[in-house]
Amino acid sequence: MNAPRSTRSAPTRDQFVALDTADRLAPLRQLFELPPEVIYLDGNSLGPLPKATADRVQRTVRDEWGRGLITSWNHAGWIDLPRRLGDKIARLVGAAPGELVVADSTSVNLFKVLWAALTLQRQQATQRRVIVSERSNFPTDLYIAQSLAAARGCELRLVGARELAAALDEHTAVLMLTHVNYRTGAMHDMAALTRAAHDAGALAVWDLAHSAGAVPVDLNACGADFAVGCGYKYFNGGPGAPAFVWVHARHAAQFEQPLAGWMGHASPFDFHPEYRGASGIARALCGTPPVLSMAALDCGLDSVLAAEPLGGMRALRDKSLALTRAFADLVDARCAGHGLSVVSPRIDAQRGSQVCLTRDEGAYAIVQALIARGVIGDFRAGEPGVPDILRFGFTPLYLRFVDVWDAVEHLRQVMQQGEWRQPRFNRRHAVT
Ligand SMILES: *Cc1c(COP(=O)(O)O)cnc(C)c1O
């Protein structure tokens, strides 16, 4: 599946329509409630609503809660949801059944696994007290690491993406990275960096927020130590959907989780006054699972797993790369002269499922003007040395090639007519 090349003759919308006709994944779009007038390029921030979700949540509320009342913890299988959903996610990230659970938020799970990693290092009586991460990592990851570093007498060392391997040394306890950068879409080589961490005697903690469900991930093949990820992005679990946490089997028996709640107890319903952690990943649970949110996440996961008979993550990845490549090439070809540049890596193996553009001026307003036209992407503010970004996520489950064409056509018109300069597009909202 290759997007038309812009080198020979100018690309046309018909060529993109033809790509959709040939797309084996095209029927999956039917699984989603998508407003017909919208081109949704923000599934990397909040996945869209699967058609199955509303009924499922309603059944959970009306039948399971309303009629089954407390018996639904057993009869409707509520108590198994963290593990059952975890097993579905495991299939999508290269983990084995029983190695992964759904719980809490990404931020909270990151706290747990970073704590666990630091404790494993201390148990081996190492003097390692540095957490290495990337300066442009997602803020919550950095904040969690800062709070842990303060609590545990450690140091957080932030370096650029290219300096990571060189920053690992005999003082490094943990390499903590987000696989796909939220801002640029740049993707790390998980296998190589995990190996580099291990060679230096450090443990590797991966945040899969922008990769789980978007790119093939193989946690066990990479030999990663811990991983966390998000339920409401590419897993389409709904706003605030619970997150997931994975621990490699070699640590499952001894990792220490700091939030020792009763759901992580070896036998929670014995109501024993002493904490005794469950064996394995169940120990990563803390409190009562949010059943309604889990029901919605279950439908979101099924929407991704629906691709399995059609080639699964590999097929999704091929289409995602074709979509992102086509978008970047079309912006180059059709929006030339408007000061926009593609900042996401052009090399496929280094790019997640998004394309980011930058412009010296007006990035926020351009995104707002596009949203007014029904093309929903988002804006991420820069900082000294990092430009403002227009961010477009491409989810192959429901996006069409013609959406890529139409989105770029809207962008071309917004730029050509200076539409973004209107004052209404330059007022900031609370959530960007
Ligand atoms: C989206 C995202 C999060 C979200 O964390 P929450 O606890 O769900 O708010 C965390 N880390 C990264 C890298 C993300 O992209």
The ligand as a MOL file (V3000), in Angstrom:
LIG
                    3D

  0  0  0     0  0            999 V3000
M  V30 BEGIN CTAB
M  V30 COUNTS 15 15 0 0 0
M  V30 BEGIN ATOM
M  V30 1 C -1.2370 10.7520 27.4340 0
M  V30 2 C 0.0000 10.4530 28.2090 0
M  V30 3 C -0.0430 10.2560 29.5810 0
M  V30 4 C -1.3490 10.3990 30.3070 0
M  V30 5 O -1.2600 10.1820 31.6510 0
M  V30 6 P -2.5940 10.1930 32.5250 0
M  V30 7 O -2.1550 9.7270 33.8270 0
M  V30 8 O -3.5880 9.3200 31.8380 0
M  V30 9 O -3.1040 11.5980 32.5320 0
M  V30 10 C 1.1230 9.9290 30.2480 0
M  V30 11 N 2.2910 9.8140 29.5670 0
M  V30 12 C 2.3700 10.0200 28.2390 0
M  V30 13 C 3.6640 9.8770 27.5480 0
M  V30 14 C 1.2350 10.3560 27.5260 0
M  V30 15 O 1.3070 10.5690 26.2170 0
M  V30 END ATOM
M  V30 BEGIN BOND
M  V30 1 1 1 2
M  V30 2 1 2 3
M  V30 3 2 2 14
M  V30 4 1 3 4
M  V30 5 2 3 10
M  V30 6 1 4 5
M  V30 7 1 5 6
M  V30 8 2 6 7
M  V30 9 1 6 8
M  V30 10 1 6 9
M  V30 11 1 10 11
M  V30 12 2 11 12
M  V30 13 1 12 13
M  V30 14 1 12 14
M  V30 15 1 14 15
M  V30 END BOND
M  V30 END CTAB
M  END
